[in-house]
Amino acid sequence: MDIHLPPNFNIISSNFKSTPFPTSRSLFSSSRGFPARWKSHRPHRLRCSKSPPESAAVDAFTKYSGYLFEGGMSEAEYLEQYNLSKIASIYLRKPFLVLRRLFQIGTSFGRWFGLRHLDSVLERSDQMFEIRAAELRAILVELGPAYVKIAQAVSARSDLIPPAYLDELSLLQDQISPFSNEIAFNTIEQELGLPIDMLFSEISSEPIAAASLGQVYQARLIQSGQLVAVKVQRPGVQAAISLDIFILRYLAGFIRRVAKLNTDLQAVVDEWASSLFREMDYRIEAKNGLKFRELYGGLQDVFVPKMFLEQSSRRVLIMEWIEGQKLSEVKDLYLIEVGVYCSLTQLLEYGFYHADPHPGNLLRTNDGKLAYLDFGMMGEFRQELRDGFVEACLHLVNRDFDALAKDFVTLGLLPPTAQKGEVTKALTDVFQSAVNKGVRNISFGDLSGNLGRTMYRFKFQIPSYFSLVIRSLAVLEGIAIGFNPNYKVLSSSYPWIARKVLTDSSPQLRSTLQSLLYKEGVFRIDRLESLLAESLRVRTEQSLVKQEAVDTDSRLVFKQILSFTLTEKGSFVKEILLEEFAKGIDSLGLATLESVTSSFPFSSAFSSSSLMADEDINNLRTLRRLMLLLSGLQESKNGVKEVKINKNYGTNLEEGSLVLSQLATVQDMLPVLSVIPELPLESQQQILRMPAELAGRLVSRAVARTIRRIIF
């Protein structure tokens, strides 16, 4: 078919062979004009056909795996979604094609592993390292999108992948050899149902970048004049992926039976396949992009490109052009923090998350924002799983391994029939040393430790959703580790989790907070202190300010805590604090009364027992810690004199007096008083109502205590 372009239509030309794909420029750009190296030429007359002309370079995938879709469209190309039974019916009728593909895969990897072994025998592994890395990348490209996708999944982990392999695998993100332009332009016209000159006033004559599933052109919409990216799907990808999934699924079942694994590997392959099929439908990607933009496009320093759903189709996607650099190529830890905050908002707030955040899909725009690309692979995180994930993180950090074992059942990692006591002991052995480093020093590698043997012993399962969730966080940690080896994504995540459990209205999380803070009726204030301290570190949308100074001034600390507890989200924590203050003040009254009466002559003649119980001593100690917490004072554990409880009357009196003398002074409370006028009027009114609320609680406690003493 000939395409005759009108005189007013420009094809922006560039020499593809001499101009490499830009590595410091994104696939998409904002409202800038075309780069200077792209020149407008006189109109071209293009000949489009189903296969590239003999003079054109054939891409490696078509050259080596084109037999999978030669002779026209394969039946698998017409599948609208992943359907295992239909795929099986297609390829069970084509046993020779399946055997040919198996032979190609086996010989390709077999030859490579054989050469690696030969290098080791000849002691030349170091000299051949880079060559073998390049050969592996070439094999993956030849085999096609399924294998490229697997390589992309690991290419972000610079702490796990040797540098030579990392460099080669990184090229798979957007620098794969492109397919024929004639086929691409023909696909655009067939999919959108209009001649190309009626869609765009300008379009680049060569792709700006090419990835496993498609390639991208820069164009300008004829109607609005807006600069856009036009993504065109690579021919034959669905046929190749369908056959590879059919083969991989069989191999997954074989490996599970032979290795006696507990994880349903075939279910993991099915989940991955379903996401790949959704990714190959660009209409779904456009809808995902619109939803992602609606939910997260308003977050500070996050940019989500506009999608043109009406002008897109199953194999052609049109979206806003963005200009910038790959996040992995710029040392911007601030944007990593933005990415962690955005990822946690995706995972735990809305449950709709980007499941393929490899470095090629995360960019730093020219104005310093984090841009997300490629919305083909998205995940859904159900509410009960979100709550379970938060609970598991809390129990892990607080070393509550018994509760962690129950969380693993909730998350589907353990079967309900697992022996909880033995699991708890095993998890303690696995995670104890990692957790002892402190939450700010835990990495994913630390947590993996000896988990493999434990997983096998207790029949751990890896739910299909879980691998995508962990991957989304692991990729961010991998990018950051590339230029900061000490970066720990959990350190950035836990403050957000702490804020979540303190503010969420979910009955499940409120129950978790209650059980976390109380053990056998005793308030564990150290855990509240830890949660509040971590939550104040969280990078919220308001506090995401570049190079924000860390202010440890006690006045600021108290203002943050007070502002948090007086909001609607902090109401549950406020109720806990009020109750503990009431207990402490009530016990303080008893201590004062006992101190006064003990000084009277012959006081022992009237009372042979102390007014204060063990609970009251605990309440006094809690009151002191609360006063220190609210005044923002920092004391080491060695700085607070421990009070040992016993039932001797005289010792109880001395201990009560000691705790009373340790209460914060008026000077300590000056920060409390000075910030109140700075709070919103509604918060000030709540503070004014607090004395009455405390008085009511104190009266209730006094009445209850009096009744107990009369009856018992």
PyMOL commands that set and color helices and strands:
alter all, ss='L'
color gray80, all
select helices_A, chain A and resi 60-68+75-78+84-92+95-121+125-143+145-154+163-170+181-192+196-198+237-259+265-279+282-296+327-329+333-350+359-361+383-397+401-410+420-435+439-441+444-448+451-457+464-481+489-503+507-517+525-535+554-565+571-598+603-605+614-630+637-639+649-661+670-678+681-711
alter helices_A, ss='H'
color red, helices_A
select strands_A, chain A and resi 2-4+10-13+39-40+45-47+200-204+209-210+214-221+227-233+302-303+316-320+324-326+352-354+362-365+370-372+378-380+518-519+522-523
alter strands_A, ss='S'
color yellow, strands_A
deselect
rebuild
show_as cartoon
